[in-house]
Amino acid sequence: MPKMKSHSGTKKRLKRTGSGKLTRNSTFQNHLMSHKTPKQNRQSRRTEDVSKSDIKRIKHQVPYL
């Protein structure tokens, strides 16, 4: 049976931590930043853990991550 193909877009956006969790970048930080507060811009630089409800779908998209 052939290997499953990983979803390239998902593969580029996620990383696995040392404890095995998946992390992603925060949302709303690509453009239109001038009207957002400095605090909002600063806090959006942090990475966030992927929610439990999304893990099953992501494991199907990227089985080897």
Steps between C-alpha positions, in 0.01 A plus 500: 500500500641844411589762756242765585571850366532780751310824448777745407329812635433343839852359516648850465277659764539259793782381722514228760629593845727289716202373699317398182249783472442689176561875486392760246549872450237742623239632261427856380861612455559514125366840393281791613714531812491879528156521660572227755637596840871445576401252769298297249789499252750400769287215631433366151870419454473209743429147391191315620418136557266333253162430662401143585205509262731562201761233578310212338454690173863612494632149562308389192651782294857454624542141618880517535529825700 
